[in-house]
Amino acid sequence: MRFWRLPPAAFAAPITLAAATPAFALGLRPGKEGGPGGGMGGLLLPLLVTFGIFYFLLVRPQQRQARDRKAMLDAVKKGDNVVTAGGIHGKVTGITETVVTLEVAEVSGQKVRLKVDRDQITRVEKEVQA
């Protein structure tokens, strides 16, 4: 079996000192103004575009959701039917700045009430009129 060999001329191109310098690696060559890509603007523009995309696709929708949630929690009042993060359905019977008292059931004529953090309310249910 015979192996293919490169001709000796393929190895004849010597590596010059200019090829090993940082200026050559950056694309700076004698007689050429500036570097490739237009300098700092070539790096800054894609970075700004990326930040713009992240802002409009991630940050703004999250801010809108937080604003809507805060408005929903501020609008909770006595008599509203709510659902907590744990899935508990109840009627608001008392409310403070941080705690909401929910009436969840009536057993033997006594009302079962739970105190939950106001932040745990996930939604306010609309009352269905029959």
N, C-alpha and C positions, 0 to 999 in steps of 0.2 A: 504494500500500500504506500502510495506516495503522497506526501503532504504538500499542499500548495504553499509556495513561499513568495513573500513580497520581494520585489527587486531591491537591490541595495540603494537605489536612488530614492526610494520612499523614506528612508531614514536619513537622507542627506540634508534635509532642511534643518539648519541649526536653530535652536531657540535663542533669540537675541535677548539682551538685557532689557530692552524696551518692552518686550512681551511680558516680563515678570514684574513690572512696576505697577503701583496702584493707579497711576494716571492712565495706563493702557487698559487696565481692568474697568475703569470708569468710562472708557470710550474717548478720553481726551487724547487727541493726536496733534502733533505740531501743525500749526497753520489753521487749526479749526477753532472757531470761537465757541466757548461754552461747552456744555456736555450734551449728550443725547437726551431727548425728551423735554428740552426747554428748561432745565434746571428745577427749581422748587415748584413751579406751577404744574409741572407734569406729575408731581407726587401729591400735591395738595388738592387738585381738582377731583380725582377719584375718591379721596378720603372724604371730602365734603359731600359728594354725591351719596356715598355710603351712609354717612350720618343723616342726611336728609331722608333717605329711604327708611332707615330705622325709626326716625322721628315720626314720619307719617304712617308707618305700618304698625308700630308697636306703642310708642309713647302716647300719641294723641288718643287712640281708642281706649287705652287704659285710663287716661285722665277723664275721659267722658264717662266711662263705667263708674269710676270712683265718685264723680259728681252726681250721677244719677242715683247711685246707692245712698249717698249722704242725704239727698233730697227725699228719698223713700223713707229712710229712718227718721228724718226730722218730721215727716208727715204722719207717723204712726200716732194714733190717739186711742183713748178708751173706746171699747166697743168694736175695734177692728179685729177681723179674723186673720191670724198670721201663721206662718210656718217657720220653724226654727231650722238651723243647720243640721240638727239631729233628727229632723223629720217629725217633730212634735207639732200637732195642730192645736191651736187654742185661741181663746178670745181674750183680748187685752182688757184687764180689769184695773190695772194700776201701772203708772209709768213714772220713772224718775229720769235723771240725766243719763244714768248708766244701766239701770235695771228695769226690766219689764216683768210684771206679774201676769201670768196667763192662767185662765180657767180652762182646764183641759177635760174635766169630767164631773159628773155628779154621782156620788155613791151614797146610798142610804139617806138621801136628803141633804148630805153635806157636799159642798163644792171642793173639788180637788184643784189646788192652785200651785203653780210652780213659779219660781223666780229665775229668770234667765238674763244673761247679759243682753243689752240692746243690740250689740254688734252681731249676735247670733241669729237675728231675724233675717231670713233669706228672701221672703216675699210676703206681701200683703195680699190676701185673697179678696176678690170682689164678692160682695154679698149677692147671693142669688135670690131673687124675689119670686115666690111661687104664685 
